[in-house]
């Protein structure tokens, strides 16, 4: 966040500012003017980690065939709205889920991939505006590329917060399944019926035994 602590990120027009993303207390607490280089170093370090993680995820999605369950279809937008209404407890029943992900998850997970590509493009345009001048032109200039890059960062934060809230509402077992990759189900104890007693054959007295004919 130190890297993005810049007065350009505000809501307003001209010299009028309605809202600044970072108050003065933020600048003073983190000594922003003296730590911009440090913030950029951390920014680039984590950028490569996120880039490699996203690349592995994208390649796995493609080669494993999971993209079939991930891409939205023509019904996804309508069904996603129904999912949102259900999660807000406005609608009692959720739409029928016919694949691994529901419609809202399809849109969100596909969008996060597109957002990641957008962050790479705008990031390279900002980092090397001369070498990647064609990327800078696509982004609409240096200033607009920075704004897009920052808006995408806010999108990641929003995605993260919503995701964590959804996981918390789904319960601990769901979170454990996301981390471990498998789900644990509590099985009911199996009651084994006792074997039926075998009836004893009645004893035959000697008087009742049949005699061999002479």
FIKOLZA-1660 file (N, C-alpha, C; in steps of 0.1 Angstrom, whole numbers, plus 5000, padded with zeros to 4 digits):
% residues 214
   i   px   py   pz ch aa at
   1 5008 4988 5000  A  X  N
   1 5000 5000 5000  A  X CA
   1 5009 5013 5000  A  X  C
   2 5021 5011 5005  A  X  N
   2 5030 5023 5005  A  X CA
   2 5032 5028 4991  A  X  C
   3 5034 5018 4981  A  X  N
   3 5036 5022 4967  A  X CA
   3 5025 5030 4961  A  X  C
   4 5013 5027 4966  A  X  N
   4 5001 5033 4960  A  X CA
   4 4996 5046 4968  A  X  C
   5 5004 5049 4978  A  X  N
   5 5000 5061 4986  A  X CA
   5 5003 5074 4978  A  X  C
   6 4995 5077 4969  A  X  N
   6 4997 5089 4961  A  X CA
   6 4984 5097 4960  A  X  C
   7 4986 5110 4960  A  X  N
   7 4974 5119 4960  A  X CA
   7 4966 5118 4947  A  X  C
   8 4971 5111 4937  A  X  N
   8 4963 5110 4924  A  X CA
   8 4951 5101 4926  A  X  C
   9 4952 5093 4937  A  X  N
   9 4940 5084 4939  A  X CA
   9 4931 5090 4949  A  X  C
  10 4921 5097 4943  A  X  N
  10 4911 5104 4950  A  X CA
  10 4898 5105 4942  A  X  C
  11 4888 5109 4949  A  X  N
  11 4875 5111 4942  A  X CA
  11 4872 5126 4942  A  X  C
  12 4871 5132 4931  A  X  N
  12 4868 5146 4930  A  X CA
  12 4871 5151 4916  A  X  C
  13 4871 5164 4914  A  X  N
  13 4874 5170 4901  A  X CA
  13 4882 5183 4903  A  X  C
  14 4891 5186 4894  A  X  N
  14 4899 5198 4895  A  X CA
  14 4907 5198 4908  A  X  C
  15 4906 5209 4915  A  X  N
  15 4912 5211 4928  A  X CA
  15 4903 5207 4940  A  X  C
  16 4891 5202 4937  A  X  N
  16 4882 5198 4947  A  X CA
  16 4883 5183 4949  A  X  C
  17 4885 5179 4962  A  X  N
  17 4887 5165 4966  A  X CA
  17 4876 5161 4975  A  X  C
  18 4868 5151 4971  A  X  N
  18 4857 5146 4980  A  X CA
  18 4862 5135 4989  A  X  C
  19 4871 5127 4984  A  X  N
  19 4875 5115 4992  A  X CA
  19 4889 5112 4988  A  X  C
  20 4898 5110 4997  A  X  N
  20 4912 5105 4995  A  X CA
  20 4913 5091 5000  A  X  C
  21 4919 5082 4993  A  X  N
  21 4920 5068 4997  A  X CA
  21 4929 5067 5009  A  X  C
  22 4938 5076 5011  A  X  N
  22 4947 5075 5022  A  X CA
  22 4947 5088 5030  A  X  C
  23 4943 5088 5042  A  X  N
  23 4943 5101 5050  A  X CA
  23 4957 5105 5054  A  X  C
  24 4959 5117 5059  A  X  N
  24 4972 5121 5064  A  X CA
  24 4978 5112 5074  A  X  C
  25 4970 5107 5083  A  X  N
  25 4975 5098 5093  A  X CA
  25 4982 5086 5087  A  X  C
  26 4978 5081 5075  A  X  N
  26 4984 5070 5069  A  X CA
  26 4999 5074 5065  A  X  C
  27 5000 5086 5059  A  X  N
  27 5013 5091 5055  A  X CA
  27 5023 5092 5067  A  X  C
  28 5018 5097 5078  A  X  N
  28 5026 5100 5090  A  X CA
  28 5030 5087 5097  A  X  C
  29 5020 5078 5098  A  X  N
  29 5023 5065 5105  A  X CA
  29 5033 5057 5098  A  X  C
  30 5033 5056 5085  A  X  N
  30 5042 5048 5077  A  X CA
  30 5054 5055 5071  A  X  C
  31 5055 5068 5074  A  X  N
  31 5066 5077 5068  A  X CA
  31 5067 5074 5053  A  X  C
  32 5056 5076 5047  A  X  N
  32 5056 5073 5032  A  X CA
  32 5066 5080 5024  A  X  C
  33 5068 5093 5025  A  X  N
  33 5078 5099 5016  A  X CA
  33 5092 5093 5017  A  X  C
  34 5096 5087 5029  A  X  N
  34 5109 5081 5030  A  X CA
  34 5109 5066 5027  A  X  C
  35 5098 5060 5024  A  X  N
  35 5098 5046 5022  A  X CA
  35 5092 5041 5009  A  X  C
  36 5092 5050 4999  A  X  N
  36 5086 5046 4986  A  X CA
  36 5094 5035 4979  A  X  C
  37 5108 5036 4980  A  X  N
  37 5116 5026 4974  A  X CA
  37 5114 5012 4980  A  X  C
  38 5113 5013 4994  A  X  N
  38 5110 5000 5001  A  X CA
  38 5097 4994 4997  A  X  C
  39 5087 5003 4996  A  X  N
  39 5074 4998 4992  A  X CA
  39 5074 4992 4978  A  X  C
  40 5081 4998 4969  A  X  N
  40 5082 4993 4955  A  X CA
  40 5089 4980 4955  A  X  C
  41 5099 4978 4963  A  X  N
  41 5106 4965 4964  A  X CA
  41 5097 4954 4968  A  X  C
  42 5089 4957 4979  A  X  N
  42 5080 4947 4983  A  X CA
  42 5069 4944 4972  A  X  C
  43 5065 4954 4966  A  X  N
  43 5055 4953 4955  A  X CA
  43 5060 4943 4944  A  X  C
  44 5072 4945 4940  A  X  N
  44 5077 4937 4929  A  X CA
  44 5080 4922 4934  A  X  C
  45 5084 4921 4946  A  X  N
  45 5086 4908 4952  A  X CA
  45 5073 4899 4952  A  X  C
  46 5063 4905 4958  A  X  N
  46 5050 4898 4958  A  X CA
  46 5043 4897 4945  A  X  C
  47 5047 4906 4936  A  X  N
  47 5041 4905 4922  A  X CA
  47 5045 4892 4916  A  X  C
  48 5058 4889 4917  A  X  N
  48 5063 4877 4910  A  X CA
  48 5057 4864 4917  A  X  C
  49 5054 4864 4930  A  X  N
  49 5048 4853 4936  A  X CA
  49 5034 4851 4931  A  X  C
  50 5026 4862 4931  A  X  N
  50 5013 4861 4926  A  X CA
  50 5012 4858 4911  A  X  C
  51 5021 4863 4903  A  X  N
  51 5022 4860 4889  A  X CA
  51 5024 4845 4887  A  X  C
  52 5034 4839 4894  A  X  N
  52 5037 4825 4892  A  X CA
  52 5025 4816 4897  A  X  C
  53 5019 4820 4908  A  X  N
  53 5008 4813 4913  A  X CA
  53 4996 4813 4903  A  X  C
  54 4994 4825 4898  A  X  N
  54 4983 4826 4888  A  X CA
  54 4986 4818 4875  A  X  C
  55 4999 4818 4871  A  X  N
  55 5002 4811 4859  A  X CA
  55 5000 4796 4861  A  X  C
  56 5004 4790 4873  A  X  N
  56 5003 4776 4875  A  X CA
  56 4988 4773 4876  A  X  C
  57 4980 4781 4882  A  X  N
  57 4965 4779 4883  A  X CA
  57 4959 4779 4869  A  X  C
  58 4963 4788 4861  A  X  N
  58 4958 4789 4847  A  X CA
  58 4961 4777 4839  A  X  C
  59 4974 4773 4840  A  X  N
  59 4978 4761 4832  A  X CA
  59 4971 4748 4837  A  X  C
  60 4970 4747 4850  A  X  N
  60 4962 4735 4856  A  X CA
  60 4948 4735 4851  A  X  C
  61 4942 4747 4851  A  X  N
  61 4928 4748 4847  A  X CA
  61 4926 4744 4832  A  X  C
  62 4936 4747 4824  A  X  N
  62 4935 4744 4810  A  X CA
  62 4937 4729 4807  A  X  C
  63 4948 4724 4813  A  X  N
  63 4952 4710 4810  A  X CA
  63 4944 4700 4817  A  X  C
  64 4938 4704 4828  A  X  N
  64 4930 4694 4836  A  X CA
  64 4916 4693 4831  A  X  C
  65 4912 4703 4822  A  X  N
  65 4898 4703 4817  A  X CA
  65 4888 4710 4826  A  X  C
  66 4893 4716 4838  A  X  N
  66 4884 4723 4847  A  X CA
  66 4878 4735 4841  A  X  C
  67 4884 4740 4830  A  X  N
  67 4879 4752 4824  A  X CA
  67 4864 4750 4819  A  X  C
  68 4861 4738 4817  A  X  N
  68 4847 4735 4812  A  X CA
  68 4837 4739 4823  A  X  C
  69 4841 4736 4836  A  X  N
  69 4832 4739 4847  A  X CA
  69 4834 4754 4851  A  X  C
  70 4844 4760 4847  A  X  N
  70 4847 4774 4852  A  X CA
  70 4841 4785 4843  A  X  C
  71 4841 4783 4830  A  X  N
  71 4836 4794 4821  A  X CA
  71 4821 4796 4823  A  X  C
  72 4817 4808 4824  A  X  N
  72 4802 4811 4824  A  X CA
  72 4795 4807 4811  A  X  C
  73 4783 4804 4812  A  X  N
  73 4775 4801 4800  A  X CA
  73 4764 4812 4799  A  X  C
  74 4755 4810 4790  A  X  N
  74 4745 4820 4787  A  X CA
  74 4735 4822 4798  A  X  C
  75 4734 4812 4807  A  X  N
  75 4725 4813 4818  A  X CA
  75 4731 4818 4831  A  X  C
  76 4745 4820 4831  A  X  N
  76 4752 4822 4843  A  X CA
  76 4748 4836 4850  A  X  C
  77 4746 4846 4842  A  X  N
  77 4743 4859 4848  A  X CA
  77 4730 4859 4855  A  X  C
  78 4720 4853 4849  A  X  N
  78 4707 4852 4856  A  X CA
  78 4707 4844 4868  A  X  C
  79 4714 4832 4867  A  X  N
  79 4715 4823 4879  A  X CA
  79 4724 4829 4890  A  X  C
  80 4734 4837 4886  A  X  N
  80 4743 4844 4896  A  X CA
  80 4735 4853 4904  A  X  C
  81 4726 4861 4898  A  X  N
  81 4717 4870 4905  A  X CA
  81 4708 4862 4915  A  X  C
  82 4704 4851 4911  A  X  N
  82 4695 4843 4920  A  X CA
  82 4704 4837 4932  A  X  C
  83 4717 4834 4929  A  X  N
  83 4726 4830 4940  A  X CA
  83 4728 4841 4950  A  X  C
  84 4730 4853 4945  A  X  N
  84 4732 4865 4953  A  X CA
  84 4720 4867 4962  A  X  C
  85 4708 4866 4956  A  X  N
  85 4696 4868 4964  A  X CA
  85 4694 4857 4975  A  X  C
  86 4698 4845 4971  A  X  N
  86 4698 4834 4981  A  X CA
  86 4708 4836 4992  A  X  C
  87 4720 4841 4989  A  X  N
  87 4730 4843 4999  A  X CA
  87 4726 4855 5009  A  X  C
  88 4718 4864 5003  A  X  N
  88 4714 4876 5012  A  X CA
  88 4701 4872 5019  A  X  C
  89 4697 4860 5018  A  X  N
  89 4684 4855 5025  A  X CA
  89 4672 4862 5020  A  X  C
  90 4672 4867 5008  A  X  N
  90 4660 4873 5001  A  X CA
  90 4652 4862 4994  A  X  C
  91 4659 4852 4989  A  X  N
  91 4653 4841 4981  A  X CA
  91 4655 4829 4989  A  X  C
  92 4645 4821 4991  A  X  N
  92 4646 4809 5000  A  X CA
  92 4654 4798 4993  A  X  C
  93 4652 4795 4980  A  X  N
  93 4659 4784 4974  A  X CA
  93 4669 4789 4964  A  X  C
  94 4681 4782 4964  A  X  N
  94 4691 4785 4954  A  X CA
  94 4689 4778 4941  A  X  C
  95 4694 4784 4930  A  X  N
  95 4692 4777 4917  A  X CA
  95 4699 4764 4917  A  X  C
  96 4694 4755 4909  A  X  N
  96 4700 4741 4908  A  X CA
  96 4714 4742 4903  A  X  C
  97 4724 4737 4910  A  X  N
  97 4738 4737 4906  A  X CA
  97 4741 4724 4898  A  X  C
  98 4744 4725 4886  A  X  N
  98 4746 4713 4877  A  X CA
  98 4761 4710 4875  A  X  C
  99 4770 4718 4880  A  X  N
  99 4784 4715 4878  A  X CA
  99 4792 4718 4891  A  X  C
 100 4805 4718 4890  A  X  N
 100 4814 4720 4902  A  X CA
 100 4812 4733 4909  A  X  C
 101 4809 4744 4900  A  X  N
 101 4808 4757 4906  A  X CA
 101 4794 4762 4902  A  X  C
 102 4789 4771 4911  A  X  N
 102 4776 4777 4908  A  X CA
 102 4779 4789 4899  A  X  C
 103 4768 4796 4894  A  X  N
 103 4769 4806 4884  A  X CA
 103 4777 4818 4889  A  X  C
 104 4775 4822 4902  A  X  N
 104 4783 4833 4908  A  X CA
 104 4798 4830 4908  A  X  C
 105 4801 4817 4912  A  X  N
 105 4815 4813 4913  A  X CA
 105 4821 4813 4899  A  X  C
 106 4814 4809 4889  A  X  N
 106 4819 4809 4875  A  X CA
 106 4823 4823 4871  A  X  C
 107 4814 4832 4873  A  X  N
 107 4817 4846 4869  A  X CA
 107 4829 4852 4877  A  X  C
 108 4829 4849 4890  A  X  N
 108 4839 4855 4899  A  X CA
 108 4853 4849 4895  A  X  C
 109 4854 4836 4894  A  X  N
 109 4867 4830 4892  A  X CA
 109 4872 4832 4878  A  X  C
 110 4863 4834 4868  A  X  N
 110 4867 4838 4854  A  X CA
 110 4872 4852 4854  A  X  C
 111 4865 4861 4862  A  X  N
 111 4868 4875 4862  A  X CA
 111 4882 4877 4869  A  X  C
 112 4885 4869 4879  A  X  N
 112 4898 4871 4886  A  X CA
 112 4909 4868 4877  A  X  C
 113 4908 4858 4867  A  X  N
 113 4918 4855 4858  A  X CA
 113 4920 4867 4848  A  X  C
 114 4909 4873 4843  A  X  N
 114 4910 4884 4834  A  X CA
 114 4916 4896 4842  A  X  C
 115 4913 4898 4854  A  X  N
 115 4919 4909 4862  A  X CA
 115 4934 4907 4864  A  X  C
 116 4938 4894 4866  A  X  N
 116 4952 4892 4867  A  X CA
 116 4960 4895 4855  A  X  C
 117 4954 4892 4843  A  X  N
 117 4961 4895 4831  A  X CA
 117 4961 4910 4829  A  X  C
 118 4950 4917 4833  A  X  N
 118 4950 4932 4832  A  X CA
 118 4961 4938 4841  A  X  C
 119 4963 4932 4853  A  X  N
 119 4973 4937 4862  A  X CA
 119 4987 4936 4857  A  X  C
 120 4990 4925 4850  A  X  N
 120 5003 4922 4844  A  X CA
 120 5005 4933 4833  A  X  C
 121 4995 4935 4824  A  X  N
 121 4996 4944 4813  A  X CA
 121 4999 4958 4818  A  X  C
 122 4990 4963 4827  A  X  N
 122 4992 4976 4832  A  X CA
 122 5004 4978 4840  A  X  C
 123 5008 4967 4848  A  X  N
 123 5020 4968 4856  A  X CA
 123 5033 4970 4847  A  X  C
 124 5033 4962 4836  A  X  N
 124 5045 4963 4827  A  X CA
 124 5045 4977 4820  A  X  C
 125 5033 4982 4817  A  X  N
 125 5032 4995 4811  A  X CA
 125 5037 5006 4820  A  X  C
 126 5034 5004 4833  A  X  N
 126 5039 5014 4843  A  X CA
 126 5054 5013 4846  A  X  C
 127 5058 5000 4847  A  X  N
 127 5072 4997 4851  A  X CA
 127 5082 5001 4840  A  X  C
 128 5079 4998 4827  A  X  N
 128 5088 5001 4816  A  X CA
 128 5079 5008 4805  A  X  C
 129 5076 5021 4807  A  X  N
 129 5068 5028 4798  A  X CA
 129 5074 5030 4784  A  X  C
 130 5088 5031 4784  A  X  N
 130 5095 5033 4771  A  X CA
 130 5096 5020 4763  A  X  C
 131 5100 5009 4770  A  X  N
 131 5102 4996 4764  A  X CA
 131 5089 4990 4760  A  X  C
 132 5078 4992 4768  A  X  N
 132 5065 4987 4765  A  X CA
 132 5055 4999 4761  A  X  C
 133 5060 5007 4752  A  X  N
 133 5052 5019 4748  A  X CA
 133 5039 5014 4742  A  X  C
 134 5039 5003 4735  A  X  N
 134 5026 4998 4728  A  X CA
 134 5016 4994 4739  A  X  C
 135 5021 4988 4750  A  X  N
 135 5012 4985 4761  A  X CA
 135 5006 4997 4767  A  X  C
 136 5015 5007 4769  A  X  N
 136 5011 5020 4774  A  X CA
 136 5000 5026 4766  A  X  C
 137 5001 5025 4753  A  X  N
 137 4991 5031 4743  A  X CA
 137 4978 5023 4745  A  X  C
 138 4979 5010 4746  A  X  N
 138 4967 5002 4748  A  X CA
 138 4959 5006 4761  A  X  C
 139 4967 5009 4771  A  X  N
 139 4961 5013 4784  A  X CA
 139 4956 5027 4785  A  X  C
 140 4959 5035 4774  A  X  N
 140 4954 5048 4774  A  X CA
 140 4963 5059 4780  A  X  C
 141 4976 5055 4781  A  X  N
 141 4985 5065 4787  A  X CA
 141 4990 5061 4801  A  X  C
 142 5000 5067 4806  A  X  N
 142 5006 5064 4818  A  X CA
 142 4997 5066 4830  A  X  C
 143 4991 5077 4831  A  X  N
 143 4982 5080 4842  A  X CA
 143 4970 5071 4843  A  X  C
 144 4964 5068 4831  A  X  N
 144 4952 5059 4831  A  X CA
 144 4956 5045 4834  A  X  C
 145 4968 5041 4830  A  X  N
 145 4973 5027 4833  A  X CA
 145 4975 5026 4848  A  X  C
 146 4979 5036 4855  A  X  N
 146 4981 5035 4869  A  X CA
 146 4967 5034 4876  A  X  C
 147 4958 5042 4871  A  X  N
 147 4944 5041 4877  A  X CA
 147 4938 5027 4875  A  X  C
 148 4939 5022 4863  A  X  N
 148 4934 5008 4861  A  X CA
 148 4941 4998 4870  A  X  C
 149 4954 5000 4871  A  X  N
 149 4962 4991 4880  A  X CA
 149 4957 4991 4894  A  X  C
 150 4954 5003 4899  A  X  N
 150 4949 5005 4913  A  X CA
 150 4935 5000 4915  A  X  C
 151 4926 5003 4905  A  X  N
 151 4912 4998 4906  A  X CA
 151 4912 4983 4906  A  X  C
 152 4921 4976 4898  A  X  N
 152 4922 4962 4899  A  X CA
 152 4926 4957 4912  A  X  C
 153 4935 4964 4919  A  X  N
 153 4939 4961 4932  A  X CA
 153 4928 4961 4942  A  X  C
 154 4919 4972 4941  A  X  N
 154 4908 4972 4949  A  X CA
 154 4898 4961 4946  A  X  C
 155 4897 4957 4934  A  X  N
 155 4889 4945 4930  A  X CA
 155 4894 4932 4937  A  X  C
 156 4907 4931 4938  A  X  N
 156 4912 4919 4945  A  X CA
 156 4909 4919 4960  A  X  C
 157 4909 4931 4966  A  X  N
 157 4906 4932 4980  A  X CA
 157 4891 4929 4982  A  X  C
 158 4883 4934 4973  A  X  N
 158 4868 4931 4974  A  X CA
 158 4866 4916 4972  A  X  C
 159 4872 4910 4963  A  X  N
 159 4871 4896 4960  A  X CA
 159 4875 4888 4972  A  X  C
 160 4886 4892 4978  A  X  N
 160 4891 4885 4990  A  X CA
 160 4882 4885 5002  A  X  C
 161 4877 4897 5005  A  X  N
 161 4868 4899 5016  A  X CA
 161 4855 4891 5014  A  X  C
 162 4849 4892 5002  A  X  N
 162 4837 4884 5000  A  X CA
 162 4839 4869 5001  A  X  C
 163 4851 4865 4995  A  X  N
 163 4854 4851 4996  A  X CA
 163 4855 4846 5010  A  X  C
 164 4862 4853 5018  A  X  N
 164 4864 4849 5032  A  X CA
 164 4851 4849 5040  A  X  C
 165 4843 4859 5037  A  X  N
 165 4830 4859 5044  A  X CA
 165 4821 4847 5040  A  X  C
 166 4821 4843 5027  A  X  N
 166 4814 4832 5022  A  X CA
 166 4819 4819 5028  A  X  C
 167 4832 4818 5029  A  X  N
 167 4838 4806 5035  A  X CA
 167 4835 4805 5050  A  X  C
 168 4835 4816 5057  A  X  N
 168 4831 4816 5071  A  X CA
 168 4817 4812 5073  A  X  C
 169 4808 4817 5064  A  X  N
 169 4794 4813 5065  A  X CA
 169 4792 4798 5062  A  X  C
 170 4800 4793 5053  A  X  N
 170 4798 4779 5049  A  X CA
 170 4803 4769 5060  A  X  C
 171 4812 4774 5069  A  X  N
 171 4816 4766 5080  A  X CA
 171 4830 4761 5079  A  X  C
 172 4836 4756 5090  A  X  N
 172 4850 4752 5091  A  X CA
 172 4853 4740 5082  A  X  C
 173 4843 4731 5080  A  X  N
 173 4846 4720 5072  A  X CA
 173 4848 4724 5057  A  X  C
 174 4841 4734 5053  A  X  N
 174 4843 4739 5039  A  X CA
 174 4857 4745 5037  A  X  C
 175 4861 4753 5048  A  X  N
 175 4874 4759 5047  A  X CA
 175 4885 4749 5047  A  X  C
 176 4884 4739 5055  A  X  N
 176 4894 4728 5056  A  X CA
 176 4894 4721 5043  A  X  C
 177 4883 4719 5036  A  X  N
 177 4883 4712 5023  A  X CA
 177 4890 4720 5012  A  X  C
 178 4889 4734 5013  A  X  N
 178 4895 4742 5003  A  X CA
 178 4910 4742 5005  A  X  C
 179 4915 4741 5017  A  X  N
 179 4930 4741 5020  A  X CA
 179 4935 4727 5017  A  X  C
 180 4929 4716 5021  A  X  N
 180 4934 4703 5020  A  X CA
 180 4931 4697 5006  A  X  C
 181 4921 4701 5000  A  X  N
 181 4917 4696 4987  A  X CA
 181 4908 4684 4987  A  X  C
 182 4903 4680 4999  A  X  N
 182 4894 4670 5000  A  X CA
 182 4884 4673 5012  A  X  C
 183 4873 4667 5012  A  X  N
 183 4862 4669 5022  A  X CA
 183 4862 4657 5031  A  X  C
 184 4859 4660 5044  A  X  N
 184 4857 4650 5054  A  X CA
 184 4842 4649 5058  A  X  C
 185 4837 4638 5058  A  X  N
 185 4823 4636 5061  A  X CA
 185 4822 4627 5074  A  X  C
 186 4814 4631 5083  A  X  N
 186 4812 4624 5095  A  X CA
 186 4802 4613 5092  A  X  C
 187 4806 4601 5094  A  X  N
 187 4798 4589 5091  A  X CA
 187 4791 4585 5104  A  X  C
 188 4778 4581 5102  A  X  N
 188 4771 4576 5114  A  X CA
 188 4776 4562 5117  A  X  C
 189 4776 4559 5130  A  X  N
 189 4781 4546 5134  A  X CA
 189 4772 4535 5128  A  X  C
 190 4778 4524 5123  A  X  N
 190 4771 4513 5117  A  X CA
 190 4767 4503 5128  A  X  C
 191 4755 4500 5129  A  X  N
 191 4750 4491 5139  A  X CA
 191 4750 4477 5132  A  X  C
 192 4758 4468 5137  A  X  N
 192 4758 4454 5132  A  X CA
 192 4748 4446 5140  A  X  C
 193 4738 4440 5134  A  X  N
 193 4729 4432 5141  A  X CA
 193 4735 4419 5147  A  X  C
 194 4730 4416 5158  A  X  N
 194 4735 4404 5165  A  X CA
 194 4730 4391 5157  A  X  C
 195 4738 4381 5156  A  X  N
 195 4734 4369 5149  A  X CA
 195 4722 4362 5156  A  X  C
 196 4713 4357 5148  A  X  N
 196 4702 4350 5153  A  X CA
 196 4706 4337 5160  A  X  C
 197 4701 4334 5172  A  X  N
 197 4705 4322 5178  A  X CA
 197 4700 4310 5171  A  X  C
 198 4709 4300 5170  A  X  N
 198 4705 4288 5163  A  X CA
 198 4697 4279 5172  A  X  C
 199 4685 4275 5168  A  X  N
 199 4677 4267 5177  A  X CA
 199 4683 4253 5179  A  X  C
 200 4683 4248 5191  A  X  N
 200 4689 4235 5195  A  X CA
 200 4679 4224 5191  A  X  C
 201 4684 4213 5185  A  X  N
 201 4676 4202 5182  A  X CA
 201 4672 4195 5194  A  X  C
 202 4659 4191 5195  A  X  N
 202 4655 4184 5207  A  X CA
 202 4661 4170 5208  A  X  C
 203 4664 4167 5220  A  X  N
 203 4671 4154 5223  A  X CA
 203 4660 4143 5222  A  X  C
 204 4664 4132 5215  A  X  N
 204 4655 4121 5213  A  X CA
 204 4659 4110 5223  A  X  C
 205 4650 4106 5231  A  X  N
 205 4652 4096 5241  A  X CA
 205 4653 4082 5235  A  X  C
 206 4659 4073 5242  A  X  N
 206 4661 4059 5237  A  X CA
 206 4647 4052 5234  A  X  C
 207 4637 4055 5242  A  X  N
 207 4624 4049 5240  A  X CA
 207 4618 4054 5226  A  X  C
 208 4621 4067 5223  A  X  N
 208 4615 4072 5211  A  X CA
 208 4623 4069 5198  A  X  C
 209 4636 4063 5200  A  X  N
 209 4644 4061 5188  A  X CA
 209 4638 4049 5180  A  X  C
 210 4638 4050 5167  A  X  N
 210 4633 4039 5159  A  X CA
 210 4642 4027 5160  A  X  C
 211 4636 4015 5161  A  X  N
 211 4644 4002 5162  A  X CA
 211 4645 3996 5148  A  X  C
 212 4656 3990 5146  A  X  N
 212 4658 3984 5133  A  X CA
 212 4650 3971 5133  A  X  C
 213 4644 3969 5122  A  X  N
 213 4635 3956 5120  A  X CA
 213 4644 3944 5119  A  X  C
 214 4641 3933 5126  A  X  N
 214 4649 3921 5125  A  X CA
 214 4645 3914 5112  A  X  C
% end
